[in-house]
Amino acid sequence: FVLTAVGKLFTASLKDALENPAFKLFFLPIDIKIRFDIQTRIEGVVNEIAVLVAGAAQIGLGLLAFFQLIHYSYFILFLAGGVIYLSTRLFEEYKKTLKETLENQKQGLKGEGKRNERNTLAILKSDVRSKNPTHVINALKIFEKLEPIEFEYVLLDLLNVRQPQLRAYAYQKLGERLCWEALEIVEKDIKSEGNKTVIVIAEKTLRKLKKASEFSMNDVSIKKLVRSTEALDRIRAARLLVKVPEDRYLSYLVELLRDINTEVRSAAIITAGKLRRPELWAILIENLHLSTYGNVAMSALKSAGESVFHTIDTAFYKTGQYQSTMVRILQVIGRIGSRGATDLLWKKIDFPDRKIVSQLLLSLSYIGFAAREFQASRIKIAIESEIGDIAWNIKSTMDIPMDNDIDVMIREAMIEEDKKNYDNIFTLLGMIYDTQSVSLARENILNGTTESITFAVEMMDIFIEEELKPKLLPVMDELKVGERLAKLQNYYPPEFFDSYQDLLLQIINRDYNRINRYTKALAMYRFSHLSDRVTNDIIANLFNSDTLLLQTAAYVIYSMDKEAYYTHTKRLRPVVKKELDKAILPPVFRGEDEAYHQKLLLIERVILLKSLPLFKGIPGELITHLAECFDEEKINMGAVVIQEGERGMKPLYVVVDGVIDLYKGDEKIDEMTKGGVFGERNLSGNETQDFTALARSEATLLFIRKEELLNLMSNHIDILDCWLKILNNKKEREIEKTADTLFI
């Protein structure tokens, strides 16, 4: 019936078309006989089609008469089976193609990506290989401070580069550091040097190294240098003691390792690293927590290799050990590597401090750790925990309003929390699955496009185990928030909050290992604006060992209820209460003409630094550590903050209030108001300031010492990245000036 109806409709349409004036008009230029023949032929074709359709209809009716009702069910089942079969084949072909694509991309990596190369030394080495000499020198300035022993080997490699300013820099530094071990290499390379300016510097360095090599080392000469009142003599003694590894000379090196002068002690630590004597390792470990000596001590311990493992592992578990020392010990183990390093690190996987575990995972990923079966189950538990944190953060972010700037900062803090959790998940996945596959999936997800994310999720669907897929894939896929939570709710039931205040209290009370101090401090600070009730949650943080949370809690209580502040702070240790009172309470006894400066609270300092464009790329948690290293000072009108030509030990100033004018000679080049940053490019201890900073009015400044900043760089890649960008983003005239000064 259907076929007959379609045939009749088709035939009628064609006949109507033949009678159409436009159709007839088309044939007007053609001869009448030919036109008649064409029309006759078309009508014949139409009639034949009509007959065929009618015949098909008759056959259809015959088939319909043959089929019974049950036959329709058979036909549908057959059709469904065919569809399923074709779909399965199609999906298998798709998976096969996807696997081939994944393998091709892995081959494109050419063996790279099997280890996590995202560490401070890898970043610096990458910049050292740059074709831009200015970028290379900026990286070397930081390299010298973070890895002084390996820095000397890098200098030797630079003696054969094409750029003359880099060769000049290498010769100059080898002479300054008295690397007499490189004497033969310098003598050989200087013969093939063709640049006259470089030859002058190289010959000066050669004379220094020859003099150091020929220096007679005995009890009298060493004692004269070690006991000298001149720091330069003691530095020379520390560098020359590498020549005499005998036991009787160790006492002189120990004496220099306790020297009060920072440059002398640093030189002695480098020598201790080169000598690799176990008697000196305990002293090196004592210096790990100090910002001034931590990097050089870590470099010295690393140079000792696997033989230092037992000593530093014992120090890790020492009662009352500094957290910073524990972190650096994990870094040393990770940089040395080897199977023994893997075993030492894995033993600490259940350590209760999240910061320690994060560094532990990073060190394992640097080694290229591949988990065995019993280790994989423990890592899967860690992955599921990270997914749970992401689910909690997603639900919390939905309930955060956008009423003011602090609310926006809390929301951004939660997003940063998720970013850290994602980083941990990919690090953990790389330990139990193919590292290159995980790396490719991560790159596609970070690309951010719908196509790349979908492709990454489909790639992960190939190599991720079935038990992990229902939890992992929803947080990786590009889904709406509601859909993502719906897929996760069977494994991580969402938490519901009565109000925004309730959410803030939940953030404040959340496990310290599940949320960072920055988010907690912001939540506490915001809570003081929404409530006037001092809760036990806030009071409990008065006894927090974290200075940021302790001070923020004290401020919140004082702003809500002054009597409650006095009542609860009585239970604190006198030293702690004194510091809190100094930071929070206004002065009681002060004359009318007496100058008084109440410094910013840590949380206020964090909020200020986070708002600066310079630090936009640095996560909030790292900003809190940066804020703790800053100090604050009041400057009178007309005071000189920086004098052109001086060696400044404070590479970074931030204007809190007031106006600071910057001069080069007598020419004013810039002015800094609230939020202005200056001096950030002077990082090396040997550099001098190329401008003068003068206070036009009374001003308040934040500043940080170079050692503190370098210490943060060695522990946090984001801060290192930030400063490399600052150093490299100079104007062309400044680049040329830098290059010229290398030949002076």
C-alpha positions in Angstrom: 0.0 0.0 0.0 2.8 2.4 0.9 4.8 1.5 -2.2 1.8 2.0 -4.4 1.0 5.4 -2.9 4.6 6.6 -3.3 4.6 5.4 -6.9 1.4 7.2 -7.7 2.7 10.4 -6.0 6.0 10.2 -7.9 4.3 9.6 -11.3 1.9 12.5 -10.7 4.7 14.8 -9.8 6.6 14.0 -12.9 3.6 14.5 -15.1 2.9 17.9 -13.4 6.5 18.8 -14.1 6.1 18.0 -17.8 3.1 20.2 -18.0 4.8 23.1 -16.2 5.2 26.2 -18.4 8.8 26.6 -17.3 9.6 23.1 -18.5 8.0 23.7 -21.9 9.8 27.1 -22.1 13.1 25.2 -21.6 12.4 23.3 -24.9 11.3 26.2 -27.0 14.7 26.7 -28.7 14.7 23.0 -29.6 13.2 21.6 -32.8 9.5 20.6 -32.3 10.1 16.9 -33.4 13.1 16.5 -31.1 11.1 18.2 -28.3 8.2 15.8 -28.9 10.6 12.8 -28.9 12.2 13.9 -25.6 8.9 14.4 -24.0 7.6 11.1 -25.2 10.7 9.4 -23.8 10.3 11.0 -20.4 6.7 10.0 -20.3 7.7 6.5 -21.2 10.3 6.4 -18.3 7.7 7.7 -15.9 5.2 5.0 -17.0 7.9 2.3 -16.6 8.7 3.6 -13.1 5.0 3.5 -12.2 4.8 -0.1 -13.4 7.9 -1.1 -11.4 6.6 0.6 -8.3 3.2 -1.2 -8.8 5.0 -4.5 -9.2 7.1 -3.9 -6.0 3.9 -3.1 -4.2 2.4 -6.4 -5.4 5.4 -8.3 -4.2 5.2 -6.5 -0.9 1.6 -7.5 -0.5 2.6 -11.1 -1.3 5.2 -11.0 1.4 2.9 -9.4 3.8 0.4 -12.2 3.2 3.2 -14.8 3.8 4.4 -13.2 7.1 2.5 -13.8 10.3 2.6 -11.7 13.5 5.4 -13.8 15.1 7.6 -13.2 12.0 7.7 -9.5 12.8 9.3 -10.3 16.2 11.9 -12.5 14.5 12.7 -9.8 12.0 13.1 -7.1 14.7 15.3 -9.4 16.7 17.4 -10.1 13.6 17.6 -6.4 12.9 18.6 -5.6 16.5 21.3 -8.3 16.4 22.7 -6.8 13.2 22.8 -3.3 14.7 24.5 -4.6 17.9 27.0 -6.6 15.9 27.8 -3.6 13.6 28.0 -1.3 16.6 30.4 -3.6 18.4 32.6 -3.9 15.3 32.6 -0.2 14.9 33.5 0.4 18.6 36.3 -2.2 18.4 37.7 -0.5 15.3 37.4 2.9 17.1 39.3 1.6 20.1 41.9 0.0 17.8 42.4 3.4 16.0 42.6 5.2 19.4 45.3 2.8 20.6 47.2 3.3 17.4 46.9 7.0 17.8 48.1 6.8 21.4 51.1 4.6 20.4 52.0 7.0 17.6 51.9 10.0 20.0 54.1 8.1 22.5 56.6 7.3 19.7 56.6 11.1 18.9 57.8 11.7 22.5 61.0 9.8 21.6 61.4 8.3 25.1 60.7 11.6 26.9 58.0 11.9 29.5 59.0 8.8 31.5 60.0 11.0 34.4 58.6 14.2 35.8 60.9 16.9 34.6 58.9 19.6 36.2 61.5 20.6 38.9 63.6 23.6 39.6 66.9 22.2 38.2 65.2 21.0 35.0 63.7 24.5 34.4 67.0 26.2 35.0 68.9 23.8 32.8 66.3 24.4 30.1 66.9 28.1 30.3 70.7 27.6 30.2 70.2 25.9 26.9 68.4 28.9 25.5 69.8 30.7 22.5 69.2 34.1 24.2 72.4 34.9 26.1 70.4 37.2 28.5 68.1 34.3 29.4 71.1 32.0 30.0 72.8 34.5 32.3 69.7 35.1 34.3 69.2 31.4 34.8 72.8 31.0 35.8 72.5 33.7 38.5 69.8 31.6 40.1 71.5 28.3 39.4 74.6 29.5 41.2 72.6 30.1 44.4 70.4 27.0 44.2 73.0 24.4 43.0 76.5 25.8 43.5 78.4 22.6 43.1 76.7 21.5 39.8 77.0 25.2 38.7 80.7 24.7 38.3 80.2 21.9 35.8 77.7 24.0 33.9 80.4 26.8 33.6 82.8 24.3 32.0 80.2 23.4 29.4 79.8 27.1 28.6 83.5 27.5 27.6 82.6 26.0 24.2 79.5 27.9 23.3 79.3 30.3 20.4 78.3 33.5 22.2 81.4 35.3 23.5 79.5 36.9 26.4 78.7 33.5 27.8 82.3 32.3 27.5 83.4 35.5 29.3 80.9 34.9 32.1 82.0 31.3 32.5 85.7 32.3 32.7 85.0 35.1 35.1 83.0 32.9 37.5 85.6 30.1 37.4 88.1 32.6 38.6 85.9 34.0 41.3 85.2 30.6 42.7 88.9 29.4 42.5 87.9 26.2 40.6 91.6 25.1 40.4 90.3 21.6 39.4 89.4 23.1 36.0 92.9 24.4 35.4 93.8 21.9 32.6 90.5 22.5 30.8 90.9 26.3 31.0 94.5 26.0 29.7 93.3 23.9 26.8 90.3 26.0 25.8 92.1 29.4 26.0 94.4 28.3 23.2 91.4 28.1 20.8 89.7 31.3 22.0 89.4 33.9 19.3 87.7 36.8 21.0 90.2 39.3 22.3 87.9 40.6 25.1 87.2 37.0 26.3 91.0 36.2 26.1 91.7 39.0 28.6 89.2 37.6 31.1 90.4 34.0 30.5 94.0 34.9 31.1 93.2 36.6 34.3 91.2 33.5 35.4 94.1 31.3 34.4 96.6 33.2 36.6 94.2 32.9 39.6 93.8 29.2 39.1 97.5 28.6 38.7 98.3 30.5 41.8 95.7 28.5 43.7 97.0 25.2 42.3 100.6 26.1 43.3 99.7 27.2 46.8 101.6 25.2 49.4 99.1 23.6 51.7 100.5 22.9 55.2 99.5 23.5 58.8 101.1 27.0 58.9 99.7 28.3 55.6 96.2 26.9 56.3 96.1 28.2 59.8 97.1 31.6 58.7 94.2 31.8 56.2 91.6 30.1 58.5 92.4 32.4 61.5 92.6 35.6 59.4 90.4 38.5 60.3 89.8 39.1 56.6 86.8 37.3 55.2 88.4 37.0 51.8 91.3 35.0 53.3 88.9 32.6 55.1 86.9 32.1 51.8 90.2 31.4 50.0 91.1 28.8 52.8 87.7 27.1 52.4 88.1 26.7 48.7 91.7 25.5 48.9 91.0 22.9 51.5 89.6 20.7 48.7 93.3 20.0 47.9 94.0 18.3 51.2 91.4 15.6 52.1 93.6 14.2 55.0 92.0 13.8 58.4 94.3 16.2 60.1 92.9 19.1 58.0 89.2 18.4 58.8 89.3 20.4 62.0 90.0 23.6 60.0 87.1 22.9 57.7 84.8 22.3 60.7 85.9 25.7 62.0 85.0 27.4 58.8 81.6 25.5 58.7 80.8 27.4 61.9 82.0 30.8 60.6 79.7 33.7 61.3 80.3 35.2 57.8 77.8 33.8 55.3 80.1 33.7 52.3 82.8 32.0 54.3 80.4 29.3 55.6 78.9 28.8 52.1 82.3 28.3 50.6 83.2 25.8 53.4 79.9 23.9 52.8 80.8 23.6 49.1 84.2 22.2 50.0 82.6 19.7 52.4 80.3 18.5 49.6 83.3 18.0 47.3 85.3 16.1 49.9 82.3 13.7 50.7 83.4 13.0 54.2 80.8 11.3 56.4 82.1 13.2 59.5 80.8 16.5 58.0 77.3 15.3 57.0 75.7 16.0 60.3 76.9 19.7 60.2 75.5 20.0 56.6 72.1 18.6 57.8 72.0 21.2 60.6 72.1 23.9 57.9 69.2 22.6 55.8 66.5 24.6 57.6 68.3 27.9 57.3 67.3 30.0 54.4 70.8 31.4 54.0 72.6 28.0 53.8 69.8 25.5 53.0 70.4 25.4 49.2 74.2 25.1 49.3 73.9 22.4 52.1 71.5 20.4 50.0 73.8 20.7 47.0 76.7 19.4 49.1 74.7 16.4 50.4 73.5 15.6 46.9 77.1 15.4 45.7 77.9 12.7 48.2 75.5 10.3 46.4 73.9 7.2 47.8 76.4 6.9 50.7 74.6 9.8 52.5 71.2 8.0 52.5 71.5 6.4 55.9 72.6 9.6 57.6 69.8 11.8 56.2 67.2 9.1 56.6 68.0 9.0 60.3 67.9 12.8 60.5 64.4 12.8 58.9 63.0 10.9 61.9 64.8 12.9 64.5 62.4 14.1 67.2 61.5 17.8 66.8 63.0 17.9 63.3 62.3 21.1 61.3 59.6 20.5 58.6 61.8 22.5 56.1 64.7 20.1 56.9 62.4 17.1 56.2 61.3 18.5 52.9 64.9 19.2 51.8 65.9 15.6 52.8 63.2 14.3 50.5 64.5 16.6 47.7 68.0 15.3 48.2 66.9 11.7 48.0 64.9 12.4 44.9 67.7 14.2 43.1 70.2 11.4 43.8 67.7 8.8 42.6 68.4 5.0 42.4 66.6 2.0 43.7 67.7 2.8 47.3 66.1 6.2 47.0 62.8 4.7 45.9 62.7 2.4 48.9 63.6 5.2 51.3 60.9 7.4 49.9 58.2 4.8 49.8 58.6 4.0 53.5 57.3 7.5 54.2 54.1 7.3 52.0 51.9 7.2 55.1 53.4 10.3 56.7 50.6 12.4 58.4 51.7 15.8 56.9 50.3 16.6 53.5 53.2 18.9 52.6 55.7 16.1 53.3 53.7 13.6 51.3 53.4 16.1 48.3 57.2 16.5 48.2 57.5 12.7 48.6 55.3 12.2 45.5 57.3 14.8 43.5 60.6 13.1 44.4 59.2 9.7 43.4 58.0 11.1 40.1 61.4 12.7 39.4 63.0 9.3 39.8 60.5 7.7 37.4 59.0 5.4 40.1 56.8 2.6 38.8 54.7 1.0 41.5 54.6 -2.8 42.1 51.4 -4.6 42.7 51.2 -4.2 46.5 52.2 -0.5 46.1 49.6 0.1 43.4 46.7 -0.6 45.7 48.0 2.0 48.1 48.3 4.6 45.3 44.8 3.9 44.2 43.5 4.7 47.6 45.4 8.0 47.4 43.9 8.8 44.0 40.4 8.1 45.4 41.1 10.5 48.3 42.1 13.2 45.8 38.9 12.7 43.8 36.9 13.0 47.0 38.6 16.3 47.7 37.7 17.5 44.2 34.1 16.5 44.7 33.9 18.4 48.0 35.5 21.5 46.5 33.1 21.5 43.5 30.0 21.4 45.8 31.5 24.1 48.0 32.3 26.4 45.1 28.6 26.2 44.1 27.6 27.7 47.4 30.0 30.5 47.5 28.4 33.9 46.6 30.1 36.7 44.7 29.3 39.5 47.1 32.7 41.0 47.5 36.4 40.6 46.7 37.1 38.1 49.6 34.3 35.9 48.3 35.9 35.9 44.9 39.3 35.1 46.4 37.8 32.1 48.3 36.2 30.8 45.1 39.5 31.2 43.3 41.2 29.4 46.3 38.9 26.4 45.9 39.8 26.3 42.2 43.5 26.4 43.1 42.8 23.5 45.5 41.4 21.5 42.6 44.3 22.3 40.4 46.7 20.9 43.1 44.5 17.8 43.5 44.6 17.2 39.7 48.4 17.5 39.7 48.6 15.0 42.5 46.2 12.6 40.6 48.3 12.7 37.4 51.4 12.2 39.4 49.9 9.2 41.1 48.5 7.8 37.9 52.0 8.0 36.3 53.2 5.6 39.0 50.7 2.8 38.3 50.1 3.2 34.6 52.3 4.0 31.5 53.8 7.4 32.3 53.8 8.6 28.7 50.2 7.7 28.3 49.3 9.6 31.4 51.4 12.6 30.3 49.6 12.7 26.9 46.2 12.6 28.6 47.2 15.4 30.9 48.5 17.6 28.1 45.2 17.1 26.2 43.1 18.0 29.3 45.2 21.1 30.0 44.7 22.1 26.4 41.2 23.0 27.5 39.2 22.5 24.3 36.2 20.2 24.2 37.8 18.0 21.5 41.1 17.6 23.4 39.3 16.8 26.7 37.1 14.2 25.1 40.1 12.6 23.4 42.0 12.5 26.7 39.0 10.9 28.5 38.7 8.3 25.8 42.5 7.6 26.0 42.2 7.2 29.7 39.2 4.8 29.2 41.7 2.5 27.4 44.4 2.1 30.1 42.5 2.9 33.4 41.2 -0.1 35.3 37.5 -0.6 35.4 37.2 -0.2 39.2 38.7 3.3 39.0 36.8 4.6 35.9 33.4 5.5 37.5 35.3 7.7 40.0 38.1 9.1 37.9 36.5 9.8 34.5 33.7 12.1 35.7 36.2 14.5 37.2 38.3 14.5 34.0 35.5 14.8 31.5 34.0 18.2 30.4 30.6 17.9 32.2 28.3 20.4 33.8 28.7 20.7 37.6 25.3 19.0 38.3 26.1 16.1 36.0 29.6 15.6 37.5 28.2 15.6 41.0 25.4 13.2 40.0 28.0 10.7 38.7 30.1 11.0 41.8 27.4 11.0 44.5 27.3 7.2 44.8 30.9 7.2 45.9 31.2 10.7 47.4 27.8 11.9 48.7 27.6 15.7 48.5 27.6 17.7 51.7 24.8 20.3 52.2 25.4 23.5 54.1 22.7 25.5 56.0 24.2 28.8 55.0 27.3 30.5 53.7 28.5 30.9 57.3 28.1 27.2 57.8 30.2 26.6 54.7 32.9 28.9 56.0 33.0 27.0 59.3 33.2 23.7 57.5 36.2 25.1 55.6 37.8 26.2 58.8 37.3 22.8 60.5 38.3 20.7 57.5 41.3 18.5 57.9 44.5 20.4 57.4 45.7 17.7 54.9 42.5 18.1 52.8 42.6 21.9 52.4 45.4 24.4 52.5 46.1 27.2 55.0 45.4 30.0 52.5 41.7 28.9 52.0 41.3 28.4 55.7 42.6 31.8 56.5 40.4 33.5 53.9 37.4 31.7 55.3 38.2 32.8 58.8 38.8 36.4 57.8 35.5 36.5 55.8 33.6 34.9 58.7 34.4 38.0 60.9 32.5 40.1 58.4 29.4 38.0 58.5 29.0 37.1 62.1 29.4 38.7 65.6 29.4 35.4 67.4 32.7 33.9 68.6 32.4 30.2 67.9 34.5 27.3 69.3 35.8 26.7 65.8 37.6 30.1 65.8 38.8 29.8 69.4 40.4 26.4 68.7 42.6 28.0 66.1 44.2 30.2 68.8 46.2 27.1 69.6 47.1 26.3 66.0 50.8 25.9 65.4 50.4 27.7 62.1 51.2 31.4 62.6 48.9 32.6 59.8 45.9 30.8 61.2 46.7 31.6 64.8 47.0 35.4 64.1 43.9 35.4 61.8 41.9 33.7 64.5 43.0 36.2 67.1 42.1 39.1 64.9 38.7 37.6 64.2 37.9 37.2 67.9 39.2 40.7 68.7 37.0 42.2 66.0 33.9 40.4 67.2 34.3 40.5 70.9 37.2 42.2 72.7 36.4 40.7 76.0 36.5 37.2 74.5 39.9 38.0 73.0 41.4 38.9 76.5 39.7 35.9 78.1 40.9 33.3 75.6 44.4 34.6 74.9 45.2 34.2 78.7 45.6 30.5 78.0 48.4 31.1 75.5 52.1 31.0 76.2 53.3 34.5 77.2 55.6 34.8 74.2 52.7 34.0 71.8 50.3 36.3 73.5 52.9 39.1 73.5 53.3 38.7 69.7 49.6 38.7 69.1 49.0 41.8 71.3 51.7 43.6 69.4 50.1 42.7 66.0 46.5 43.3 66.9 46.0 45.7 69.8 46.4 49.4 69.4 49.1 51.0 71.7 47.9 51.9 75.2 50.7 54.3 76.3 51.8 56.6 73.6 52.7 60.3 73.6 50.9 62.6 71.2 54.1 63.3 69.2 55.3 59.7 69.3 55.5 57.9 66.0 53.8 54.5 66.0 53.5 52.0 63.2 51.2 49.0 63.5 52.2 46.5 60.8 49.8 44.7 58.5 48.5 41.4 59.7 49.7 38.3 57.8 46.3 37.8 56.2 46.2 41.4 55.1 49.7 41.1 53.7 48.6 37.9 51.8 45.6 39.7 50.4 47.7 42.6 49.2 50.4 40.4 47.6 47.8 38.2 45.9 46.2 41.3 44.3 49.5 42.4 42.6 49.8 41.6 38.9 53.4 40.4 39.6 52.1 37.5 41.7 48.9 36.6 39.7 50.4 33.3 38.5 51.5 32.2 42.0 49.0 30.0 43.9 47.6 31.5 47.1 49.2 28.9 49.4 52.6 29.9 48.1 51.7 33.6 48.6 51.2 32.8 52.3 54.8 31.5 52.5 56.0 34.6 50.6 54.1 36.9 52.9 55.7 35.3 56.0 59.2 36.1 54.5 58.3 39.8 54.0 59.1 42.4 56.6 57.6 45.9 56.9 59.2 49.3 57.5 58.1 52.9 57.7 60.1 55.4 55.6 60.2 59.1 56.3 59.7 61.7 53.6 63.0 62.3 51.7 64.6 59.0 52.8 66.8 57.0 50.4 65.4 53.5 50.1 67.9 52.3 47.5 71.2 54.0 46.5 72.4 53.6 43.0 75.6 51.6 42.9 75.1 49.8 46.3 74.8 46.0 46.7 71.3 45.6 47.9 70.4 42.5 49.9 66.7 43.2 49.5 65.7 42.5 45.9 62.1 43.3 46.2 60.1 46.2 47.6 56.3 46.6 47.6 54.7 49.9 48.4 51.9 49.7 51.0 51.2 53.4 51.0 53.0 56.6 50.1 55.0 57.5 46.9 58.5 56.4 45.9 60.3 58.1 43.0 62.9 56.1 41.0 65.9 58.0 39.5 68.8 57.1 37.2 71.3 59.7 37.8 69.4 63.0 37.9 66.6 61.7 35.6 63.3 60.5 37.1 62.4 57.3 35.4 59.3 56.1 37.4 57.2 56.6 40.5 55.6 53.9 42.7 52.4 54.3 44.6 50.3 51.7 46.5 50.9 48.3 45.1 54.0 49.3 43.2 56.9 46.9 43.0 60.6 47.8 42.5 64.0 46.3 42.8 62.8 42.8 41.8 65.5 42.3 39.2 68.5 42.6 41.5 68.9 39.0 42.7 72.6 38.1 42.5 74.6 39.1 45.5 77.4 40.5 43.3 75.1 42.9 41.4 74.7 46.6 42.2 71.5 48.6 42.0 71.2 50.7 38.8 68.8 53.2 40.2 68.0 55.3 43.2 64.7 55.0 45.1 63.7 58.2 47.0 60.6 58.6 49.2 58.6 61.6 48.0 56.3 61.3 51.1 56.1 59.2 54.2 55.7 55.6 53.0 55.2 52.1 54.2 57.1 49.3 52.4 57.3 45.6 52.4 60.6 44.0 51.6 62.2 40.5 51.4 65.8 39.4 51.7 67.5 37.6 48.8 68.2 34.4 50.8 64.5 34.1 51.7 63.5 34.5 48.1 66.0 32.0 46.8 64.9 29.5 49.5 61.3 29.8 48.3 62.5 29.4 44.7 64.2 26.1 45.5 61.1 24.7 47.1 58.4 26.1 44.8 58.5 25.9 41.0 55.8 28.6 40.5 57.9 31.2 42.3 61.0 30.3 40.3 59.0 30.6 37.0 57.7 34.0 38.2 61.2 35.4 38.8 62.6 34.0 35.6 59.9 35.8 33.7 60.7 39.0 35.6 64.4 38.8 34.9 63.9 38.0 31.2 61.3 40.7 30.5 63.8 43.5 30.2 63.9 46.3 27.7 66.3 46.0 24.8 68.6 48.7 26.1 68.8 46.9 29.5 69.7 43.7 27.7 72.5 45.5 25.8 73.8 47.1 28.9 73.9 43.7 30.7 75.8 42.2 27.8 78.3 45.1 27.8 79.0 45.0 31.5 80.2 41.3 31.2 83.3 42.5 29.5 84.3 45.1 32.1 
